[in-house]
């Protein structure tokens, strides 16, 4: 009997259709052909594309920063230069995640950043990050000693100003990119900036230079700039105006020193000021170059200009006697600080009579006065290449009334800057010519514009000297060894509405020295003095004396006063001893 087993066979052979195996074989063959074709393309026609891509990754065009030009004073002393500083760069991908807590904390401290801010910066997706620019060398050294992978230290130029606060408003400053932002740094940007160079380099993935490709374009450094400023006179002017503001508890102050022969600006000082090397916490008040950007009503400093015009037109002479008396125009009464009967024109300047000046002004036409103010530069923006210099205001003469004409004659209703006021007085220092002024050193004396005849200019200059002598309003403007002259000014400040504040003043003094052969014009303003006197003769005149004394000696100007004023006699010494 035949028995059939119920167990299945031990192995089963599966047979695939022949076409399937051939398809698989064909696909493998096609894949290999594609690879061979791709390889051929890469090595052949497409090779240039990949070479370019590779070079784009490792080859870089590195910019070589041009050195910014130096700024020099008239004697060649450096007042702005570029020094080598350090910049910290991070490559986040290369910084180890297991960096020790101690190193991280110290790193943040040296960068003057919080740990949170530093961590945030290092978490940035960019390949390269500037952590801090233009740091001190000792800080950079300490960071280098931490030896943190992915942290690089590179050199960058940093602007440095040796004179600090005293020269800040003249020079200005640059930003972190080395671009001028204020002062002469801004106005002469195209001269100072230069042109950067380039070189081709190979970089690794961290941005470090591995190899020089030899393709090099040298930078063109910026040109040096030599100013008309004398750093010694500038420092002196700054010191004196700063001390005057502190002494009189004033809001601010300014001083201008001009060379009346060359038209060069020797000093331009302001307080408050700032340190251009450290501008942290700098305010707008500190930044303002008040000598050029602020305007004010010049008060009695306008009187010599008004009277000079009247003398030029033959209306009065220095010896013309004027009945002062009472003067009322409409509802307005013109007043003086003292009651005067009769004064000569010279005495009107010496005593600073508002009434006397008004009576002279009302003998002229408004158009003539307006023309005189325009001719000396009032109401026109100064053309000295300095940013922010204002024009001031001189209203059209068609809109003047008799009261306007009278008050403008002694400095109310006209606005001007201290710079403009100083420039206007050059007509008395140069025998009647208005000298073009310059912030850049002048090699050839400029040609001035004739405003007054030499005779009138010299006569007015003699009147200005009377102001500083006994009986004048500015005896405190005297300078030992030198004949000086000038004019005081005290002006109520506007209350911002339609009138003037009763207890806020500007104190001025503008003068020339030496009288025998004028070399300099010095203008002073002390804004809103609150301690003691507010008069120009008490507040501003002593500042003029101190600055003028120092400036004339720096310029090596010979004394021109009488011998008795140069040498102390035994009688004078005895008087001094008795006073002590």
Secondary structure, DSSP 4 states (H G I P E B T S, - for coil): ------SPPS-------HHHHHHHHHHHHHHHHHHHHHHHHHHTTTHHHHHHHHHHHHEEEEEEPPPPPPEE-TTS-EEEEEEEEEEEEE-GGGS-TT--HHHHHHHHHHHT--HHHHHHHHT-SSS-EEEEEEE-HHHHHHHHHH--TTEEEEEEEEEE-TTGGGGHHHH--B-TTS-B-SHHHHHTHHHHS-B-EEEEEEE-TTS-EEEEEEEEE--BPPPPEEBS--HHHHHHHHHHHHHHHHHTT-SEEEEEEEETTT-BEEEEEEES---TT--TT--HHHH--HHHH--B--GGGGHHHHHHHHHHTTS--TT-EEE---EEETTEEE--SS--SEEEHHHHHHHT-HHHHHHHHTTS-HHHHHHHHHHTTTTS---SS-TT----B---GGG--HHHHHHHHTTSS-BB-HHHHHHHTHHHHTTSEEPPPBSB--SSPPP-EE-S-HHHHHHHHHHHHHHTSTTSS-GGG-BTTB-EEEEEEEEEEE-SSSSEEEEEEEEEEEEEE-STT--EEEEEEEES--SS---HHHHTHHHHHHHHHHHHHHTTPPP-S-HHHHS--HHHHHHHHHH-
